[in-house]
Amino acid sequence: MSEREPPKKPRGFGTLSVHGGEPRPKLASSLATPIVQTATFTFANTQELKDHFEGKIDRVEYGRYGNPTQKIAEAKLAALEGAGDCLLFSSGMAAITTALFAMLSRGTHVVVTDDSYRRTRQFLNQTLARYGIEVSTVPAGDYEAVEDAIRPTTRVLLSESPTNPYNRVLDLERFAAIGRKHRLKTVIDATFATPYNIRPLEWGVDLVMHSATKYLGGHNDFLAGAVLGSRELVGALRGMQGITGAIVDPFAAYLLIRGLKTFALRMERQNTSAQAIAEFLAAHPRIAMVHYPGLPNHREHDIAKRQMRGFGGVVSFEVHAPGRLAGRGGDAHRATRHHELLRAHERGAPADRHQGQPHPLLGRHRRHRRPHRGSRPGPRRLIPAPRSSDSTAHAAVRLASWCLAT
């Protein structure tokens, strides 16, 4: 009787981050994935060209339709996300706009949750309106409102999870079930969570998006976006990208591959650090509210515990009487000074979220206000660098001391 080989143990997330999606051996026997820095590709002969256009062979043709370095980065992300296919873009906004353009047309309708990235909402409510596409905005977490907003012309349900900036967490299983019931495509922007913390496709979502500029890359040195899902859905988006040209360049794809090598380690540390910061801020008497899914008083904490491995690296919080801080000239100086300190601390974080914002209270956070929240300023966000929890907790003390100064 022959001995049966033991089943292969599935790769851990750390191993997938290092080796997932990368062929062996690599081009030119290189240890690192090479950068194929070219715009066009040659064919050996006319027969190879003919076979390519007849779909008999799968190979690259022109840089706008793909690149070997890009394809390896896509395969690595697909392995991490558990997706059938992945398509990289020049930025996160390029990913979401191209995907929506591909799925929507004049006379169709999309439903989006209100607590979403400002530029996403601008694209939906301003740009798409010019092309005869209608948009309904519903409160995040209100699933009855989502169903009530659906029309015969609805094609897409769109949300973030966790949301930006209030860290609302969707019940993805319920969200996906609504989509299936009404035969709609469900799309989740999971930039704040990353595949390390949640894989929306496993909960029935059709497409998941990421700004790879943030946690996936992790080094603040390139822009990229990604859309992941089934081969059929992503293949349709690939055709649209070939027309619009919102492609990622080979060097950015290489930087993404490099950044993903440490992805699991970075996310594990940032989850830990953010939890420590959130707990510190929540216990401070001058803090009005902390928006973090890892806190028991978060409205979707139970959903987050069920769906997520960790709760992410973004902590949003509000302070009591914020107007006193913004209304005096001396506070503007303190804001600028603290902004410099916070940026120095955040070097090495997933992205410099405060770039170009000289006064946190008077700058872009005020533009993050939601209509249903009245005149209350938006929350401040802290994104810890992937260092020890002790150092980030110390930074939280400094941050709170400045924010709560009278």
N, C-alpha and C positions, 0 to 999 in steps of 0.2 A: 504494500500500500504506500503510495507516494505521499510525502509530506507536503501539506498545503502551506503556501506562503502566508504569513500573518498579514492581516489587512494593514494597509498603510495608514499611519496616524495622520490625521489632518494637520496641516501646517498651522502653527500659532500665528496670532496677528503680528507679532514682532518679526517672525520669519517671513511672512507675506510682505511686510514693509520693505525688507531687504531684498528678497529674491523673487517675489511674486511678479508674474508677467514678463520676466526677462529670459530670453532664450539662452541656451548653452549648447555649444560655445558661442560667444559673441563675435561680431564682425572683427576681422583681423586678429583674432585670439586675444582681444582686449578684455581686461578684467572689468573696467567700467564701461557702461554703454557709450559708444562713440557718438559724436555730434556729426550728423550727415548734413553738412552745411552746403546745400545746393538747391537751386530753384527748379532745375530740369533734370531728367534722367534719360539715359540712352537705352536703346534696344539693340540686341545682338544682331537681329536681321529682320526682314520684312515679315517672316512667319511669326516671330515672337510678337511683333506689333499687332498683327492680325488676330492672334490668339488672345491678346489682351483686350482688344475692343470687342471681341466676341464673347468675353467672359470666361474663357477656358482656363486662364491663369490669373492669379491674384498677385499683382505687383504694383509698385508706385509708378506714376506717369509724370505728374507735374506737382509742384509744391503746394498749389492751392487745394489739391485733392488728397494730400497726405504726404508724410515723410517718415522714413524708417525710425528715426528717433522719437517722433511724435507717436507712432504706433506702439512702441514699447512703453512709453509713458501711459498711453491709454489702456494697454493690457494690464499694467500694474494697478492702475486705479480700478479697473473692472474686477480684478482679483480681490482687492480690498473691500469693494462695495458688494461683491457677490452678484455682479451684473453680467448680462449676456454681452454687452458692448458698451464702449465709452467713446465720446467724441470731445476732443479738446478744442477750446476757443482762445481768442486773444485776451479775454477778460471774463469775469463772471457776468457782467452785464451783456457782453456779446453772446454768451451762452443762453441767457434767459430770453433776450430779445429775438435771437434767431429761432429758438425753439417755438416761441409763441407765434412768430410770423409763419412758421411752417405749419402750425396746427390750426390757425385761425384765418378767416377770410371775411370779406365784406358781408355784413348781415349776421355774423355769428356773435356769440356772447361768452364771456368768461366771468367766473366768480372768484374773487380774491379776498383773503382775510385782511382786516384793517391794519394790524400791527406788522407791517412789512417794511422792508428797506425803502427809503424815500425815493431813490431813483427808479426802483421797480414800479412804485405807485405812479410816478410821473410818466413813465413809459405807457402804462396801462391807461391812465385817465387822460393824457394829453396826446401822445403820439398815436396810439391805436384808434382814438376817436376820430382822427383825421382820415382814417381809412375805413370808416363805417363799422368799426367793431365796438360793441357795447360792453361795458364793465359794471358789475355790481360788487360793492364792497360790504362785507359782513363782519361782525365782531369775531375775533379769534376765539375758538373754543365753543361757539354757539352753533351746534350742528343742525338744529332746527332752522336757524336762519340760513344756513347753507342750502338746505333742501328747499326752503321757501323761495330762495333767489333763483333757483334753476328754472330755465325757460325751455321751450322747444328748440330754440336756437343755441342753447348752451353747448359748448364743446369741451371746456377745460375748467377744472377746479384747481386753484393755485394757492399755496400757503408756504410759509416758512415754519420750521420747527427745529430748535427753539427760534422764536421770533426776535426781530431786531427793532427796538432795543429792550423790550420788556420781558424777554425770555419766556413767553408763553409756549407751552408744549402741547402739541396736538395729539389726540388719540388717533394715531395713524390707521389703526385697524378700522375704526369707525369712519374715518374720513375716506379711506379706500372703498369701504362697503357702499357708501353713498354714491361714489363714482361708478361702481359696477352696477348698482341698482338702476341708475339713469343712463348707463352706457356712455360715460364721460371719461376723459383722460384725467388722471390725478397727477399733479406735479408738486414736489416738495423741494424747497431750497433748504438744504441741510448744512449750510456753511458753518453755522455756529456749533453744530454737533460733531461733524465729520464722520466718516465710516467707522472710526474707532469707537464712538459712543452709540451710534445707531445706524442701522441699515434699512432705510424705509422700504426698499423693494421687498424685503422679507415680510413686511406687514401688508403687502398688497398694493403699494403705490406703483404707478406706471413709470414715472420718470423722477429721478433725483438730480438736483443740480448743486454745484459747489463753485464758490469763488476759490480757485486753487491758490490765489495770491496769499491767502490767509494761512490757516493751519497746515494745509497740505504741503505747501512750499516751505513755510516756516522761517524764511530768512530775509524777508523784505527786499528781495532783489529781482523779482520778475512779476509780470501780470499773466494770469491765465484763468480760464473757467472750464467747467466740465459738465456734460450731461450724460447720464448713465441710465440704462434700461435694457429692454429686450433688443435683440439684433434688428428686428423689424422696425421698431420705433426709432432707434438711433440711426438706422440706415436711411430712413426718410429725412432725418435732420441733416445727415451728411450731404445729401443732394442739395439742400438749401444752402448749406455752408459753402459748397462749391460755387454757388452763384453770388452770395453776398461777400465771400472772401474774408470772413472774420476768423482767420486761422491763427494758430499759435506758431511761433517761429522755432526752428530746431534747437536753438540755444536755450530758450525758455523751457522747452520740453525736457532738455537735459537737466536744467536746474531743478525742475519738478522731480525728476527721477532721483536726483541727488538728495533733495529735501525729504523725500519719502523714506529714505533709508533710516532716518531717526524719528519718523513720524510717531510710531507707537510709544517710544520712550518719552517724546515731548508731550504727547497728549496725556499720558499717565501722570506726569509731573504737573501739568497745567490743571488737570482735574483736581488734584490734591491741593494745589496752591489756591485755586479759586474757591474751593470749599472752605479753606481756612480763612480767607479774606471775607467771604460772605458771612460766616459765623461771627467773626469779629465785629463787622459793621452792624449786623442784626442786633447785637447785644449792646450797642452804644446808645445812650439815652438821647443823643441829638440827631440820630438817624430816623427819618420818617418811614422809610420803606426800603427794603432790599429785594430786588427781583432776581432770584436765582433758584433754579429747579431743585437744587440739592438741599434747600431749607424745608423743614417739615411744614412751615406755614405757607409755602408757595401753593397756589390754587391747583396746580397740576402735578404736585409732588408725587402722588401715588401713580399717576400715569407715567411720569418720568422714571420712577423706580422700576416699573414693569417693562418699559421699552428700552431704557438706556443703560449702557455699561457705566458711564460716568456722566457728569452734568455740564461739562464744557468749561471753557476758560474765560468766559465773559461774565462779569458781575456788574449789574446795573443797580444804582441806588439813588435815593432822593433824601435831601436833608430838610429839616424844619426851617421855615421862613427863608427860602432861598433868595427872595427879593432883597433882603438886607445885604447879601453878599454882592449882588450885581449893581446895587444902586449907588455905591460910593466910589469915588475915584481911587482911594487907597486900595480897595479890594481888587480893582482891575490890575494894579501892580502886583498884588499878591497872587492873582490868578495867573498872570504871565510867568511869574517866578516859579509857581508850583508846576505850571505846564512844562517848564524846562526840566524840573526835577523828575516829573513823571515820565517825560520822553527819555530821559537818561536811563531811568529804571527799565523802560520798556524795550530798550535795544535788545534784540534777540527774541522779542515776542512775535506772534504770528504776523502782525502787521502794525504799522504806526497809524493808529486810528485817529490821532489828534493832529496829523500833519496839516498845516495851513490854518490852524485854529488858535489864534493868539489869545483869545479869552474864552475859556470853556463855557461860561455862563451866558455870554452874549453872542457866541458863534454858532456853529452848526447844530448844537443840541437844541437851541431854540427852534430851529427849523424842523426838528423831529417831532414837534407837537402834533398830536392827533386831534382831528376835529371834535371827537366826542369827549376829549379831556379838557376842553375849555382853555383857559389861559395858563394853566399850570405848566411850568417849563418841563421839558423832557428830562429823563434821568441822566446822571453821569455814569460813564462806563469805565471800569478798570479791567485791563487785560493783562494778567500776570505773565511775566517771562517764565520760561521753563527752568526755574531754579529751585532751590530748596524752599520748602514751605515756610521755614523760619524767616528767610530773607523777604519773601513776599508778604508775610504777615506784618513784618516790620514796616514795609512800604505802605501797607494799609493803615497802620497807625499814623504815619506821616500824612497820608492822604486825608484821613478823617480829621486830623488836627487842623489842617488848613481849611477844609471845607466847613468845619464847625466853629472856626474862630469868630469871636464877636468883635 
